[in-house]
Amino acid sequence: MNANVGPTDKTVRIVIGVVAAIAAFAAGAGTVLGIVLLAVAAIMLVTAFTGFCPIYRLVGVNTCKVRAH
């Protein structure tokens, strides 16, 4: 698993993840909207902290400037 998420991308993902989590609890975590927002938050935060996005790998995107060996 080579890193393909750069620092700016990580920051944006963390912000989106936190906002989605807050919105999920505001909407009600047990509602359909709340569950979808929690899933979005989890995906954004996991990909930000691991530095790897599987969708980026599928489409050939790499925002990480550091070359992984």
C-alpha positions as CSV (number, residue, x, y, z in Angstrom):
1,M,0.0,0.0,0.0
2,N,1.8,3.1,-1.3
3,A,0.8,6.5,0.0
4,N,-1.2,8.4,-2.6
5,V,-2.8,11.1,-0.5
6,G,-0.8,14.3,-0.1
7,P,-0.7,16.8,2.8
8,T,-3.2,19.3,1.4
9,D,-5.5,16.4,0.5
10,K,-5.2,15.0,4.0
11,T,-6.2,18.3,5.6
12,V,-9.2,18.6,3.4
13,R,-10.2,15.0,4.2
14,I,-9.9,15.6,7.9
15,V,-12.0,18.8,7.7
16,I,-14.7,17.0,5.7
17,G,-14.6,14.0,8.1
18,V,-15.1,16.2,11.2
19,V,-17.8,18.3,9.5
20,A,-19.6,15.1,8.4
21,A,-19.4,13.6,11.9
22,I,-20.8,16.7,13.5
23,A,-23.6,16.8,10.9
24,A,-24.4,13.1,11.5
25,F,-24.9,13.7,15.2
26,A,-26.9,16.8,14.5
27,A,-29.2,14.9,12.1
28,G,-29.4,11.9,14.5
29,A,-26.9,9.1,14.3
30,G,-29.6,6.5,14.0
31,T,-31.3,8.1,10.9
32,V,-30.4,7.2,7.4
33,L,-28.8,10.5,6.8
34,G,-26.8,10.2,10.0
35,I,-25.5,6.8,9.1
36,V,-24.5,7.9,5.6
37,L,-22.7,10.9,7.1
38,L,-20.9,8.7,9.7
39,A,-19.8,6.4,6.8
40,V,-18.5,9.4,4.9
41,A,-16.7,10.7,8.0
42,A,-15.1,7.4,8.7
43,I,-13.9,6.9,5.1
44,M,-12.5,10.5,5.0
45,L,-10.7,10.1,8.3
46,V,-9.3,6.6,7.7
47,T,-7.9,7.6,4.2
48,A,-6.5,10.9,5.7
49,F,-4.6,9.1,8.5
50,T,-3.4,6.1,6.5
51,G,-2.4,8.3,3.5
52,F,-4.0,5.8,1.1
53,C,-7.2,6.1,-1.0
54,P,-8.2,3.0,-2.9
55,I,-10.3,5.0,-5.3
56,Y,-7.3,7.1,-6.2
57,R,-5.4,3.9,-6.9
58,L,-8.2,2.7,-9.3
59,V,-8.3,6.0,-11.3
60,G,-4.5,6.6,-11.2
61,V,-4.5,9.7,-9.0
62,N,-1.6,10.5,-6.7
63,T,-1.5,13.8,-4.7
64,C,1.4,12.6,-2.6
65,K,4.6,14.3,-3.7
66,V,6.9,11.9,-1.7
67,R,7.9,8.9,-3.7
68,A,7.2,5.6,-1.9
69,H,9.7,2.8,-2.4
